C-alpha cells in the first residue's frame, strides 16, 4: 500500500525559534488581553497567511470579512447591537489585518465590551418589564427566529419590541404547555438568570478565542483556534467523548440543534431523537426538574446532558418533522459509554421479493472509517480496522450466497484516509483511489496496490447529506470506476485535510501560562477524474428525496468554504460494470415508482414537510393559530403512522413485493440494487 506522506509544516521552528519576549500576564478575569496574546495573534496570522492551502493575503479585504464575522459571532441574530454600534465598528473594517500582524488585538475587546453593555441592557429590560408583561395572545403578530437578513435595530425602542416578541413567544409556548402565569414568569427568569451567568463568566481568554477563531475561519470553516482551556477539555474528554447520549449539537439562533446522531449511542438506539431536532429543556433522572436551555451556549448544554453511564437524562425536544410551530415531546435516554464494537461495521441479509423474483441482499452499515493505530503499531494481528472488518463481513455474506451488496455510508462523517483507500481496494483490482494536492500544488496519489478483488458482484453505495470526507472518497471512487451505483442524497462536500499546531512551541511563555493551538487546512482531496470532492460533494446516480439543502447543511453553506476545482485526471481503468444506459434505466424505473409505490410516495411527502418545517422561521404569537398548528402537525404525524401500517398490493403484480425494512431510504436502496441484480442476470 502506497501511503500518502504525512504533512509537516516545514520551517516553523526556524522562523519562530527565537520566540517573543513577554511581560507578566494580566489577571485573566479582566477583559484585558494578556501580553502574550499579542505574540499568539502575530504567530497565528503568519502561519495562516504562509501555510494555509488557500493562498489568501492578510489584507484589507480579509480584515473586512473578519470584522463582519466577529460581529456575527457575538450577535448572530441581531438582537443586541444597534445600528449606531455597527457604524462605530466601521473604523476597524480595513485595519484589523495590520493590527493583528502587529499584535494589536484591543479592537476585539473594545467590540466585545460594547456587546456586553448591550447584553446587560437587554437583561435589565427583561427583568424590569417583560417578565410580568400582560401579553395579548389574540393579536395576529409573528416573531421571526432568523433575523440574519433583517436590518440592525436603529434605536432602543426597536430592540425592546424585538425582545417583547422573543419573550412573548416563550411565554406562549409555556402557556400552551399548561403553565400558569406566575410559573411562566419564574421559568423565564430562571432561563435568563442562567444565560446571564454564562455570559458574565466570559474572561479575557474566552474573548481572545472568539476573535482568533474568527480570523482562522475567515480562511476556511475547518481552520480554527483553540484556547488552552478548549484544547485541554478536548484532550481530557477524548476517552469520555463517547459517554453520554451520542449526539453532536450546535447553536441555532436561540435553540440547541442536533447536528448528528453518533452510531452506537443511546440516541441512535432509541430512534427518539434525530438530526435537526431542537432541544429546549433538559432534566436529570426520572423526576428531576426540566431546566429550560433556550438561549444557552452549546458548551453549557452539553455539560448538562453528559453524565455517568447508567444514569437517566430527559430531553424536551421540538422534532424536526413538526418544526418550531409543532408540539414539543419529552424523551428519556439512559447515558452509556459507546463501545467500539457499536461503531464497527455491521452486516445483515435482507430477503427481497420483487415482481415475482426473490433475492438475498447483503447490507453493510459503516458508521465511520476507523483504525486502531495503537494496536496496529504494537503488532496485534487482530487490530480493528474498517477494511479488515468489511472484508470479513463480505466473505460471510458471500458464504450466505447473497445476490448483491449495499454499503450504507449515511451519516458517516469520515475518518482514516488510508482506510478509505484500502476499502475501495476490496471492490476494484488495483489502481488510484484519490489524489491529494498540497498547499505547494504538489499532487500525490493514494493508490490501491493490492490486486486481490474480494467482491466483484452487484454493488450499491447509499449516501446522504451527512456523508463526508473519507465517505466521499470511497463513494466517488466506486462511481468513477463504474464499479457500483451510488444512491441517495448529494454528500456534504468536505474535501480538505487539516493539521494542528501547538503555538506554544514557537513562543516563550511565562511560567504557568499556556498558548493555544491552531488547526489549519493544508491539503485538498480530488477524485481520480480530477474533480474535487470539496464544496460540491458526490452526486448520486439516483437522487432520493432530501430535506437538507446544501446552502443550509453542506460545506457550501459556509461563505469561507474552499471552492470546487479540478486538476488533471490520473490514469485508471474503469470496470464498466455500470453503464450510462443502466443508470438511465434505473432512473426511469425510479421515476415511475414515485407515482405508484406507497412507501416512496410517503417518503416524498414526509421529506417535503420536513423541508418546509426546517425553512419555516416565523412563529405566530396568536394562541389560537399556534394551537391549530400543533393540532394539524399531530394529525399529520398520526396519519403517517396509520399509513405506514397498511399493506397495499398493486394491481397486475405477479406477486406482492416483500421487503421487510422500516427505513424507507434503505428500502429504496435495496429495491434499486435488486433491479441491478435482475439486469445482470
Secondary structure as the mmCIF struct_conf table of DSSP 4:
data_model
#
loop_
_struct_conf.conf_type_id
_struct_conf.id
_struct_conf.beg_label_comp_id
_struct_conf.beg_label_asym_id
_struct_conf.beg_label_seq_id
_struct_conf.end_label_comp_id
_struct_conf.end_label_asym_id
_struct_conf.end_label_seq_id
STRN STRN1 UNK A 2 UNK A 2
HELX_LH_PP_P HELX_LH_PP_P1 UNK A 3 UNK A 7
TURN_TY1_P TURN_TY1_P1 UNK A 10 UNK A 11
HELX_RH_AL_P HELX_RH_AL_P1 UNK A 12 UNK A 16
TURN_TY1_P TURN_TY1_P2 UNK A 17 UNK A 18
HELX_LH_PP_P HELX_LH_PP_P2 UNK A 24 UNK A 27
TURN_TY1_P TURN_TY1_P3 UNK A 28 UNK A 29
BEND BEND1 UNK A 30 UNK A 32
HELX_RH_AL_P HELX_RH_AL_P2 UNK A 35 UNK A 51
BEND BEND2 UNK A 52 UNK A 54
BEND BEND3 UNK A 59 UNK A 59
HELX_RH_AL_P HELX_RH_AL_P3 UNK A 60 UNK A 74
TURN_TY1_P TURN_TY1_P4 UNK A 76 UNK A 77
BEND BEND4 UNK A 78 UNK A 80
STRN STRN2 UNK A 82 UNK A 82
HELX_RH_AL_P HELX_RH_AL_P4 UNK A 83 UNK A 89
HELX_RH_3T_P HELX_RH_3T_P1 UNK A 90 UNK A 92
TURN_TY1_P TURN_TY1_P5 UNK A 93 UNK A 95
HELX_RH_AL_P HELX_RH_AL_P5 UNK A 96 UNK A 101
TURN_TY1_P TURN_TY1_P6 UNK A 102 UNK A 103
HELX_RH_AL_P HELX_RH_AL_P6 UNK A 106 UNK A 125
HELX_RH_PI_P HELX_RH_PI_P1 UNK A 126 UNK A 130
TURN_TY1_P TURN_TY1_P7 UNK A 131 UNK A 132
TURN_TY1_P TURN_TY1_P8 UNK A 137 UNK A 138
BEND BEND5 UNK A 139 UNK A 139
STRN STRN3 UNK A 142 UNK A 144
BEND BEND6 UNK A 145 UNK A 145
TURN_TY1_P TURN_TY1_P9 UNK A 148 UNK A 149
BEND BEND7 UNK A 150 UNK A 150
HELX_LH_PP_P HELX_LH_PP_P3 UNK A 151 UNK A 152
STRN STRN4 UNK A 153 UNK A 153
BEND BEND8 UNK A 154 UNK A 155
HELX_RH_AL_P HELX_RH_AL_P7 UNK A 156 UNK A 176
TURN_TY1_P TURN_TY1_P10 UNK A 177 UNK A 178
HELX_RH_AL_P HELX_RH_AL_P8 UNK A 181 UNK A 200
TURN_TY1_P TURN_TY1_P11 UNK A 201 UNK A 201
HELX_RH_AL_P HELX_RH_AL_P9 UNK A 204 UNK A 217
TURN_TY1_P TURN_TY1_P12 UNK A 218 UNK A 219
TURN_TY1_P TURN_TY1_P13 UNK A 221 UNK A 222
STRN STRN5 UNK A 224 UNK A 226
HELX_RH_AL_P HELX_RH_AL_P10 UNK A 228 UNK A 237
TURN_TY1_P TURN_TY1_P14 UNK A 238 UNK A 242
STRN STRN6 UNK A 243 UNK A 244
BEND BEND9 UNK A 245 UNK A 245
STRN STRN7 UNK A 247 UNK A 252
TURN_TY1_P TURN_TY1_P15 UNK A 253 UNK A 254
STRN STRN8 UNK A 255 UNK A 261
HELX_LH_PP_P HELX_LH_PP_P4 UNK A 262 UNK A 262
TURN_TY1_P TURN_TY1_P16 UNK A 263 UNK A 264
BEND BEND10 UNK A 265 UNK A 265
HELX_RH_AL_P HELX_RH_AL_P11 UNK A 266 UNK A 270
TURN_TY1_P TURN_TY1_P17 UNK A 271 UNK A 271
TURN_TY1_P TURN_TY1_P18 UNK A 275 UNK A 276
STRN STRN9 UNK A 278 UNK A 284
TURN_TY1_P TURN_TY1_P19 UNK A 285 UNK A 287
BEND BEND11 UNK A 288 UNK A 288
HELX_LH_PP_P HELX_LH_PP_P5 UNK A 289 UNK A 289
STRN STRN10 UNK A 290 UNK A 292
TURN_TY1_P TURN_TY1_P20 UNK A 294 UNK A 295
HELX_RH_AL_P HELX_RH_AL_P12 UNK A 298 UNK A 305
TURN_TY1_P TURN_TY1_P21 UNK A 309 UNK A 310
STRN STRN11 UNK A 312 UNK A 318
TURN_TY1_P TURN_TY1_P22 UNK A 320 UNK A 322
TURN_TY1_P TURN_TY1_P23 UNK A 324 UNK A 325
BEND BEND12 UNK A 326 UNK A 326
STRN STRN12 UNK A 328 UNK A 334
STRN STRN13 UNK A 336 UNK A 337
HELX_LH_PP_P HELX_LH_PP_P6 UNK A 338 UNK A 339
HELX_RH_3T_P HELX_RH_3T_P2 UNK A 340 UNK A 343
BEND BEND13 UNK A 344 UNK A 344
STRN STRN14 UNK A 346 UNK A 354
TURN_TY1_P TURN_TY1_P24 UNK A 355 UNK A 356
STRN STRN15 UNK A 357 UNK A 365
STRN STRN16 UNK A 369 UNK A 369
STRN STRN17 UNK A 371 UNK A 371
HELX_RH_AL_P HELX_RH_AL_P13 UNK A 373 UNK A 377
TURN_TY1_P TURN_TY1_P25 UNK A 378 UNK A 379
TURN_TY1_P TURN_TY1_P26 UNK A 381 UNK A 382
STRN STRN18 UNK A 385 UNK A 385
HELX_RH_AL_P HELX_RH_AL_P14 UNK A 386 UNK A 399
TURN_TY1_P TURN_TY1_P27 UNK A 400 UNK A 401
BEND BEND14 UNK A 403 UNK A 403
STRN STRN19 UNK A 404 UNK A 408
TURN_TY1_P TURN_TY1_P28 UNK A 410 UNK A 411
STRN STRN20 UNK A 415 UNK A 415
HELX_RH_AL_P HELX_RH_AL_P15 UNK A 417 UNK A 425
TURN_TY1_P TURN_TY1_P29 UNK A 426 UNK A 427
BEND BEND15 UNK A 428 UNK A 430
STRN STRN21 UNK A 431 UNK A 438
TURN_TY1_P TURN_TY1_P30 UNK A 439 UNK A 440
STRN STRN22 UNK A 443 UNK A 448
BEND BEND16 UNK A 454 UNK A 454
BEND BEND17 UNK A 457 UNK A 457
STRN STRN23 UNK A 458 UNK A 463
TURN_TY1_P TURN_TY1_P31 UNK A 465 UNK A 466
TURN_TY1_P TURN_TY1_P32 UNK A 469 UNK A 469
HELX_RH_AL_P HELX_RH_AL_P16 UNK A 470 UNK A 480
TURN_TY1_P TURN_TY1_P33 UNK A 481 UNK A 482
BEND BEND18 UNK A 484 UNK A 484
STRN STRN24 UNK A 485 UNK A 488
BEND BEND19 UNK A 489 UNK A 489
STRN STRN25 UNK A 496 UNK A 502
HELX_RH_3T_P HELX_RH_3T_P3 UNK A 503 UNK A 505
BEND BEND20 UNK A 506 UNK A 507
TURN_TY1_P TURN_TY1_P34 UNK A 511 UNK A 512
STRN STRN26 UNK A 517 UNK A 526
TURN_TY1_P TURN_TY1_P35 UNK A 528 UNK A 529
BEND BEND21 UNK A 530 UNK A 530
STRN STRN27 UNK A 531 UNK A 532
TURN_TY1_P TURN_TY1_P36 UNK A 534 UNK A 536
BEND BEND22 UNK A 541 UNK A 541
STRN STRN28 UNK A 542 UNK A 543
HELX_LH_PP_P HELX_LH_PP_P7 UNK A 544 UNK A 545
BEND BEND23 UNK A 547 UNK A 547
HELX_RH_AL_P HELX_RH_AL_P17 UNK A 550 UNK A 553
BEND BEND24 UNK A 554 UNK A 554
HELX_RH_3T_P HELX_RH_3T_P4 UNK A 555 UNK A 557
BEND BEND25 UNK A 558 UNK A 558
TURN_TY1_P TURN_TY1_P37 UNK A 559 UNK A 560
HELX_LH_PP_P HELX_LH_PP_P8 UNK A 561 UNK A 564
STRN STRN29 UNK A 566 UNK A 566
HELX_LH_PP_P HELX_LH_PP_P9 UNK A 568 UNK A 571
BEND BEND26 UNK A 578 UNK A 578
HELX_RH_AL_P HELX_RH_AL_P18 UNK A 580 UNK A 596
HELX_RH_AL_P HELX_RH_AL_P19 UNK A 598 UNK A 615
STRN STRN30 UNK A 618 UNK A 620
HELX_RH_AL_P HELX_RH_AL_P20 UNK A 623 UNK A 644
TURN_TY1_P TURN_TY1_P38 UNK A 645 UNK A 645
TURN_TY1_P TURN_TY1_P39 UNK A 651 UNK A 652
BEND BEND27 UNK A 654 UNK A 655
STRN STRN31 UNK A 658 UNK A 659
BEND BEND28 UNK A 662 UNK A 662
HELX_RH_AL_P HELX_RH_AL_P21 UNK A 664 UNK A 680
#
